[in-house]
Each structure stands twice: as C-alpha cells, then as structure tokens.
Amino acid sequence: MHQALTLLGVPSAPKLVGTVYTAFFPGEIAAGRLSSLRRDEERSFRTAPYNRPYYLCAALTADLLAPARGLLTVSTWPLERRIVGPLSPRTDFLTSAIRLAEHAAARPTGRGGPNPDVQRLLWRFASNIPGAVDGTVGTVDPAVLAEAAREELEVHREADRRRRESAAGRALDRLDDAERLFGSRLRALQDAPRRPAVNGEIDR
C-alpha cells in the first residue's frame, strides 16, 4: 500500500491504490485489508503515537478538516498535500496521471510489449484528459499522457495550492497530532452532518 500511494503521490481511493499496486508491483493487496485499514492505522497511532516510520491516514477536507471519505494518504507527506479542497480531485487526478506515466515510461518493456495492466491503468487516466489519447483505443503513449496532464494542471494548480495551504494553517492551529492525521470527526458532526464525500475521477 505504501509503495503504491507513494507512487501516486496524492490522496487516493483504496481501490485505485490496489490497482496501481497490481500494475506496478509484484503480488496483490488483499481486499479485506483495505476495508479496515484506516481504522486500524488510527488505532495504532493513538495507542503508540509515532511508534512507526509512517502511517496510512486520512485525507482532510479543506473546509471542516474532517476525514475525506474514501481517500488515503501517508502521514509523512506535508499537511497541505493531505488536504483536499474543491479543485483537489482534479489536480490530484492530473498529478497522479503524470507520476504514473513517468514511472511507466521509465520501466523496461518486456518481450511481450507494454504490461497490459499498466496500459489499462494509463488508459483510464488518458480517457479523462483532453489531448492525452493519441492512437489506438486502449493504447497510451506515457509521454503524451504526461504532457496533456501537465498542460491542464497548470490551469488549476495555483488556486488549489492556496486553498490547501490556508487549510493546513488552520489545521496546525486547531487540531492535535492525531486529528492532523485522521481528521476531526467531532467538528464534522457539529458543522455538517450531511455533507457529501469529496469525489474524484475514476474512483480516486
């Protein structure tokens, strides 16, 4: 999990993390492990804070500093990278597309051609980015995908960065160490009991 999340580099849904792990790393992640992972990590941190090099933790919503439903991050990431605002689903989608495309381009190609799991994963990203599809359906040139994602990312990056940094400042002022990693559930219940989850593309 940690390897796949580090490769993605942004808050991501467990399902996408599992798909990335299967495409780029040996073995598979047991589906049962994903369902309780964040709960187990929070319990571990609260029992013995900072007893491990890193924890897989929650993304925090920029407005409420509450856990963003269904998004995992790594505790060692800067706080602003673990926060999601209104533009973050798109900027994170584009960022992860760039990182995956670059990683795929750097991998040696086997005798049978590009890894089909990697190609399917890249296609899922490319089909949601204007200008990223160049050629046969289902086949993606990683360089084209990365360039198209960079072009669109420039449109949204600065506004998203400002929102995340502002929220990170509030989190440092208001939350304790555990809440900075796993979110403030009490505040979420008091302020927005029916707030919908933050969603991104392709089950981020």
Helices and strands as residue ranges (DSSP letters): H 2-8, H 14-24, H 31-47, E 56-61, E 67-74, G 79-82, E 83-84, H 88-106, H 116-126, H 142-174, H 177-182, H 185-191, G 201-203
